[in-house]
Amino acid sequence: CPWRQRPLCPCDFNPALNFPPRSPWPPPNGHINGSNGHANGHANGHANGHANGHAEGRKEQHEADVVIIGAGVLGCALAVTLGKQGRSVILLEASWKEPDRIVGELLQPGGVEALGKLGLSECLEGIDALPVKGYHIEYFRDPTPPRSSVAEPEGRAFHHGRFVSKLREAVLATPNVTVVETKATGLITSSETDQVVGVECVTKDLKDCYLAQLTVIADGYDSKFRKGHHAHAPTRRSKFWGLEMIDAKLPEPHYGHVLLSDNPPILMYQIGTHETRILIDIPDNFPAASVQNGGVKGYMRNQILPRLPEETRPAFEAALDEARCAPCPTLSCRPR
């Protein structure tokens, strides 16, 4: 194995692995560049790192204290936090493009507070994030007025992709962290202890791997690794179908809206100065949304439109005619 020159070789755990050769370790000059230097590069992917005692190991030998799979909200926040603690971190992400998703758009007050404690409050700046003062709930069209208090904490609502992009900018500016754009394909485990010691990847059609004392899986709700490490598979009961309404009028601006009735719930909240998200829960095999009844958009036009506040209906109708209707499954997973 070409990795035998290194202190830790993936073939020690899985002899079937066959990875391309790497530079010898330790380096020929017998030392690693110190923290006064600056290293960055694109080694088989998208890599960055402030030079320090571990930068060469992360870049050339693919070793770190921690490897994190997924540069979403959790993965980025964890990478920044560990990097600031002085730990060596490798963050793996399949695509560095801005995500386009309809989830993770409303950050509760506790999340805003947590961002502040992690030193990441600036990630809410410059993305047109709007304050969320609470929830406006209508039960069978009977509104529950929000409590008026200037002292209560606020959440934030935004486009998910913009928020994640700001978190990734924070990662790139954090010492001790190297980012690699690669597709994680499997976990490397010890044949003796079953301990996870790293991650197998494919980078530009080439096999690769990254080793660490701790591996964190943060690849989202549709994780490819969950089924191998969780006793119960997630079950899907329905889908939330999302539309983006432009210049919609809401009963209570800067509040999340929840509309409850005999039918599945409807959620509405602003995600920008001009954009408002509406999420409509449609159970699987729901007769009212069948093809015979006009499908999802037919159900929205015939059943949802009349239930919306009158001032919101014009923007919803326009979104039905012009906007893409994006689905997101609602998953339920039993605890371990």
C-alpha positions as CSV (number, residue, x, y, z in Angstrom):
1,C,0.0,0.0,0.0
2,P,1.4,3.4,-0.9
3,W,0.2,4.8,2.4
4,R,2.5,2.5,4.4
5,Q,5.0,5.4,4.9
6,R,2.4,7.1,7.1
7,P,1.9,6.5,10.8
8,L,-1.7,5.4,10.1
9,C,-2.8,3.5,7.0
10,P,-6.4,2.8,6.0
11,C,-5.4,-0.7,4.9
12,D,-4.7,-1.5,8.5
13,F,-8.5,-1.4,8.9
14,N,-9.7,-2.5,5.5
15,P,-7.2,-4.3,3.2
16,A,-9.6,-3.9,0.2
17,L,-9.0,-0.2,0.1
18,N,-6.7,0.9,-2.7
19,F,-6.0,4.7,-2.8
20,P,-3.7,6.7,-4.9
21,P,-0.2,7.4,-3.5
22,R,0.4,10.4,-1.3
23,S,3.5,12.4,-0.4
24,P,5.7,10.7,2.2
25,W,5.1,11.5,5.9
26,P,6.9,13.0,7.6
27,P,8.0,15.5,4.9
28,P,11.6,14.9,3.5
29,N,12.9,18.0,5.4
30,G,11.9,16.4,8.6
31,H,9.6,19.1,9.9
32,I,6.2,20.8,9.4
33,N,5.8,24.4,8.6
34,G,5.0,26.5,11.7
35,S,2.0,28.7,12.4
36,N,3.7,31.8,10.8
37,G,3.2,30.5,7.3
38,H,0.0,30.3,5.2
39,A,-1.2,27.3,3.3
40,N,-4.1,26.9,0.9
41,G,-4.8,24.9,-2.1
42,H,-7.2,22.7,-4.1
43,A,-5.8,19.2,-3.6
44,N,-8.2,16.9,-5.4
45,G,-11.1,19.1,-4.5
46,H,-11.7,22.4,-2.8
47,A,-9.3,22.9,0.2
48,N,-8.4,25.8,2.4
49,G,-6.5,26.1,5.6
50,H,-4.5,28.5,7.7
51,A,-1.0,27.0,8.0
52,N,-0.3,25.6,11.4
53,G,1.2,22.5,13.0
54,H,-1.4,20.3,11.4
55,A,-2.1,21.9,8.1
56,E,0.4,19.8,6.2
57,G,-1.1,16.6,7.7
58,R,-4.6,17.7,6.7
59,K,-3.6,18.8,3.2
60,E,-1.1,16.1,2.2
61,Q,-1.8,13.1,4.5
62,H,-5.5,13.6,5.0
63,E,-5.3,13.3,8.8
64,A,-6.9,15.5,11.4
65,D,-8.3,15.4,14.9
66,V,-11.9,15.5,13.5
67,V,-13.4,14.7,10.1
68,I,-16.9,16.1,9.5
69,I,-19.2,14.9,6.7
70,G,-21.5,17.7,5.5
71,A,-21.0,21.5,5.4
72,G,-24.6,22.4,6.4
73,V,-25.7,24.3,9.5
74,L,-24.4,21.7,12.0
75,G,-21.2,20.8,10.1
76,C,-20.1,24.4,9.6
77,A,-20.9,25.5,13.1
78,L,-19.0,22.5,14.6
79,A,-16.0,23.0,12.3
80,V,-15.7,26.7,13.3
81,T,-16.1,25.9,17.0
82,L,-13.5,23.1,17.0
83,G,-11.1,25.0,14.8
84,K,-11.2,28.0,17.2
85,Q,-10.4,25.5,20.0
86,G,-7.2,24.6,18.2
87,R,-8.3,21.2,17.0
88,S,-7.4,20.1,13.5
89,V,-10.6,19.7,11.4
90,I,-11.3,18.4,7.9
91,L,-14.8,19.3,6.6
92,L,-16.1,17.2,3.6
93,E,-18.9,18.5,1.4
94,A,-20.2,17.1,-1.9
95,S,-21.0,20.5,-3.4
96,W,-19.8,24.0,-2.4
97,K,-22.6,25.6,-4.4
98,E,-25.3,27.6,-2.5
99,P,-28.0,25.1,-1.4
100,D,-31.5,25.5,-2.8
101,R,-33.8,24.0,-0.1
102,I,-37.1,24.9,1.5
103,V,-36.1,23.8,5.0
104,G,-34.1,25.5,7.8
105,E,-35.5,28.9,7.0
106,L,-36.8,30.0,10.4
107,L,-34.3,30.2,13.2
108,Q,-35.9,30.1,16.7
109,P,-34.7,32.6,19.4
110,G,-32.7,29.8,21.0
111,G,-30.8,29.3,17.7
112,V,-30.1,33.0,17.4
113,E,-28.7,33.0,20.9
114,A,-26.6,29.9,20.2
115,L,-25.1,31.5,17.1
116,G,-24.0,34.4,19.3
117,K,-22.4,32.1,21.8
118,L,-20.4,30.5,19.0
119,G,-19.3,33.8,17.6
120,L,-21.3,33.4,14.4
121,S,-23.9,36.1,14.7
122,E,-22.4,37.8,11.7
123,C,-23.7,35.0,9.6
124,L,-27.2,36.5,9.9
125,E,-26.0,39.8,8.4
126,G,-26.1,40.6,4.7
127,I,-28.6,37.9,3.8
128,D,-31.8,40.0,4.1
129,A,-32.7,38.0,7.3
130,L,-35.9,39.3,8.9
131,P,-36.8,39.3,12.6
132,V,-39.5,36.8,13.8
133,K,-41.3,38.0,16.9
134,G,-43.4,35.0,17.5
135,Y,-46.3,32.9,16.0
136,H,-49.7,34.0,14.7
137,I,-52.0,30.9,15.0
138,E,-55.4,30.6,13.4
139,Y,-57.5,27.7,14.6
140,F,-60.4,27.2,12.2
141,R,-59.9,30.8,11.1
142,D,-60.2,32.0,14.7
143,P,-56.9,34.0,15.2
144,T,-54.9,34.0,18.4
145,P,-53.4,37.5,18.7
146,P,-49.7,37.6,19.7
147,R,-48.7,38.9,23.1
148,S,-47.2,42.3,22.9
149,S,-43.9,42.5,24.7
150,V,-40.8,44.4,23.6
151,A,-38.6,42.4,25.9
152,E,-39.1,38.9,24.3
153,P,-36.3,37.4,22.2
154,E,-36.6,37.3,18.5
155,G,-35.9,34.6,15.9
156,R,-34.7,35.2,12.3
157,A,-36.1,34.0,9.0
158,F,-34.1,33.9,5.7
159,H,-33.3,32.0,2.6
160,H,-31.6,28.7,3.8
161,G,-29.0,28.8,1.1
162,R,-27.8,32.3,1.9
163,F,-27.4,31.4,5.6
164,V,-25.4,28.3,4.8
165,S,-23.2,30.2,2.4
166,K,-22.4,32.7,5.2
167,L,-21.6,29.8,7.6
168,R,-19.3,28.4,4.9
169,E,-17.5,31.8,4.6
170,A,-16.9,31.6,8.4
171,V,-15.4,28.1,8.0
172,L,-13.0,29.3,5.3
173,A,-11.8,32.1,7.6
174,T,-11.3,29.8,10.6
175,P,-7.8,28.5,11.5
176,N,-7.1,24.8,11.7
177,V,-9.9,23.9,9.3
178,T,-9.5,22.4,5.8
179,V,-12.5,22.1,3.4
180,V,-12.6,19.4,0.8
181,E,-15.2,19.2,-2.0
182,T,-15.7,15.5,-2.3
183,K,-18.4,12.8,-2.1
184,A,-18.3,10.7,1.1
185,T,-19.1,7.1,0.1
186,G,-18.4,5.1,3.2
187,L,-16.9,4.9,6.7
188,I,-13.5,3.3,7.5
189,T,-13.7,1.0,10.6
190,S,-11.2,-1.0,12.5
191,S,-11.6,-4.7,11.9
192,E,-10.7,-5.4,15.6
193,T,-12.9,-2.9,17.4
194,D,-15.4,-1.7,14.8
195,Q,-14.4,1.9,15.7
196,V,-14.9,4.4,12.9
197,V,-11.5,5.9,12.1
198,G,-12.2,7.8,8.9
199,V,-14.2,8.3,5.7
200,E,-13.9,6.9,2.2
201,C,-14.6,9.4,-0.6
202,V,-14.6,9.9,-4.3
203,T,-13.1,13.1,-5.6
204,K,-13.3,13.7,-9.3
205,D,-13.8,10.0,-9.9
206,L,-10.8,9.1,-7.8
207,K,-10.9,7.1,-4.6
208,D,-9.7,9.0,-1.5
209,C,-9.9,8.8,2.2
210,Y,-9.6,11.0,5.4
211,L,-8.6,9.7,8.8
212,A,-9.4,11.2,12.2
213,Q,-9.8,10.3,15.9
214,L,-13.4,11.4,15.6
215,T,-15.8,11.3,12.7
216,V,-19.0,13.4,12.7
217,I,-21.8,12.6,10.3
218,A,-23.8,15.8,9.6
219,D,-25.1,15.1,6.1
220,G,-28.7,16.1,6.7
221,Y,-32.1,14.5,7.0
222,D,-31.6,12.2,4.0
223,S,-28.3,10.8,5.4
224,K,-26.9,7.9,3.6
225,F,-25.1,6.7,6.7
226,R,-28.0,6.8,9.2
227,K,-29.4,3.4,8.3
228,G,-26.1,1.8,9.2
229,H,-25.9,3.4,12.7
230,H,-29.5,3.7,13.8
231,A,-31.8,0.9,14.8
232,H,-34.9,2.4,13.2
233,A,-35.3,3.7,9.6
234,P,-37.1,7.0,9.2
235,T,-40.7,6.8,8.0
236,R,-42.4,9.3,5.7
237,R,-45.9,10.3,6.4
238,S,-46.3,13.3,4.1
239,K,-44.6,16.0,2.2
240,F,-44.5,19.8,2.7
241,W,-44.9,21.5,-0.6
242,G,-43.3,24.9,-0.7
243,L,-44.0,28.0,-2.8
244,E,-42.3,31.4,-2.6
245,M,-44.8,34.3,-2.7
246,I,-43.7,37.7,-3.8
247,D,-44.8,40.8,-1.8
248,A,-47.5,38.8,0.1
249,K,-49.6,40.5,2.7
250,L,-49.8,38.7,6.0
251,P,-52.1,39.3,9.0
252,E,-49.1,39.8,11.2
253,P,-45.9,40.8,9.5
254,H,-42.7,39.4,11.2
255,Y,-44.6,36.5,12.7
256,G,-44.7,32.9,11.7
257,H,-48.3,31.9,10.7
258,V,-49.8,28.5,11.4
259,L,-53.3,27.8,10.0
260,L,-55.0,24.8,11.6
261,S,-58.3,23.1,10.6
262,D,-59.6,19.6,9.7
263,N,-57.2,19.6,6.8
264,P,-53.4,19.3,7.1
265,P,-51.6,22.4,8.5
266,I,-50.4,25.4,6.5
267,L,-47.3,27.5,7.5
268,M,-46.3,31.0,6.3
269,Y,-43.3,33.2,7.2
270,Q,-41.3,35.9,5.5
271,I,-37.8,34.9,4.3
272,G,-36.8,38.2,2.8
273,T,-38.0,41.8,2.2
274,H,-40.2,40.7,-0.7
275,E,-40.4,36.9,-0.3
276,T,-42.7,34.9,1.9
277,R,-42.6,31.1,2.2
278,I,-45.8,29.1,2.3
279,L,-45.6,25.4,3.2
280,I,-48.6,23.1,2.7
281,D,-48.6,19.7,4.3
282,I,-50.1,17.0,2.0
283,P,-50.2,13.4,3.3
284,D,-49.1,10.6,1.1
285,N,-51.9,9.2,-1.1
286,F,-54.1,12.1,-0.1
287,P,-57.3,11.7,-2.3
288,A,-57.8,15.5,-2.6
289,A,-54.4,15.8,-4.2
290,S,-54.7,12.9,-6.6
291,V,-54.1,13.2,-10.3
292,Q,-57.9,12.7,-10.9
293,N,-58.5,15.8,-8.8
294,G,-55.9,18.0,-10.4
295,G,-52.8,16.9,-8.6
296,V,-50.9,19.0,-6.0
297,K,-51.5,22.3,-7.7
298,G,-55.1,21.5,-8.2
299,Y,-55.5,20.8,-4.5
300,M,-53.8,24.0,-3.6
301,R,-56.0,26.1,-5.9
302,N,-59.3,24.4,-5.0
303,Q,-58.7,23.6,-1.3
304,I,-55.9,25.8,0.1
305,L,-56.6,29.1,-1.6
306,P,-60.0,29.6,0.0
307,R,-58.6,28.9,3.4
308,L,-55.9,31.6,3.3
309,P,-56.3,35.1,4.7
310,E,-58.0,37.2,2.0
311,E,-55.1,39.6,1.8
312,T,-52.6,36.7,1.1
313,R,-54.6,35.1,-1.7
314,P,-53.4,37.3,-4.7
315,A,-49.7,36.5,-4.0
316,F,-50.5,32.8,-3.5
317,E,-52.4,32.6,-6.8
318,A,-49.5,34.4,-8.6
319,A,-47.0,31.9,-7.1
320,L,-49.2,29.0,-8.2
321,D,-49.1,30.3,-11.8
322,E,-45.4,31.3,-11.9
323,A,-43.3,29.7,-9.2
324,R,-41.8,26.2,-8.8
325,C,-43.6,24.0,-6.3
326,A,-40.9,22.3,-4.3
327,P,-41.5,19.2,-2.0
328,C,-39.8,18.2,1.2
329,P,-40.6,15.0,3.0
330,T,-41.7,15.0,6.6
331,L,-39.8,12.2,8.3
332,S,-40.4,10.5,11.7
333,C,-37.5,8.6,13.3
334,R,-37.9,6.6,16.6
335,P,-35.2,7.2,19.2
336,R,-32.5,4.6,19.6
